[in-house]
Amino acid sequence: MLLIPCPYCGPRPELEFRHAGEAHIARPANPDATAAGAWSEYLYVRSNPKGRHIERWRHASGCNRFFNCVRDTVTDVIEATYPAGEARR
């Protein structure tokens, strides 16, 4: 079982968490003026790298807060976790 270090609660088993997709995706500044293709890309297109990836997680069975996690998708090794809203690591 993967142990995920919540930046607010400390290390907890992965069953307490919910994956929330790729982190640091910027919403278009003016959605009403955004072309349909660009809006569709914002909503659906995500990278799927093999290796280091920054993801957003939610501690659903704990503090219920979102945070970012730097994880290797091949080995599942977690390099760091940090609160949502902080700069990319």
N, C-alpha and C positions, 0 to 999 in steps of 0.2 A: 504494500500500500504506500502511496506517495504521501509524504508529510509536507504540507504547505505552510510556510511561516507567515501567518497573517501579521501585517505590520502593527495591528492594534491589539491582538489577542495572543500572539505567539504561535508556535508550531501546533498544527491541528491536522487530523487525518483528512484526506481528500474528499471523503464522503460528506463533509460539512460545507463544501464549496460548490459553486456553480460557475462554469466557464461563461464569460460574457463577450468573447470575441477578441479581435485585435485591438490593442491600445493605441492611443494617440492618433485617432482618425479625426481630422478637422471637419466640422460641419461647414457647408458653404455659408459664406457671410450673408448672402441675400437669397434664401431659398426660392422666393417668388420669381427672381430674375435668372435663376439657374436653368440652363437648357435641360431637356428631358434626359439626354444621354449622360450628361455630367451628374445629374441627380441620381440616375440609375447606378452609375459607377460608384458614387458615394455610398449608396445603400447596400449594394451587393458585392462589389469587387473587393476582395481582400487578398493579401499575400498569404502564401502557404509555404513558408521556407522550410528547408531541411536544415536544422541547426538552431542557432540562437534566434529567439523570437520574443517580442514583448506583447503580453496578453493582458486582458482585463479579467479579473475574477471578482466574485462576490462571496463573502463569508455568510452564506444563507442560514446556517444553523448556529451562528455565533453572533457577532456584532452587527451583521447584516450590512456591512459597509463594502463599498467597492475599493479595489486596489489594483495596482499593476504588478505583474510578475514577469521577470526575465527568466525564460526557461529554454533549455535545449530540447527541441522536439524529437531528437534522435535518442538521447540518453535519459530524458526526463529530469536531468539535474537542474535544480533551481539556483540561479546565480544570485538573484536579489528580489525582494519585494519592496514596494514603496507605495505610499498613499496616492490615490487618484488625484490628479491636479498638479502633481509635482512634475518637473522637467524629465524628459526621456533620459534613461540611463544607458 
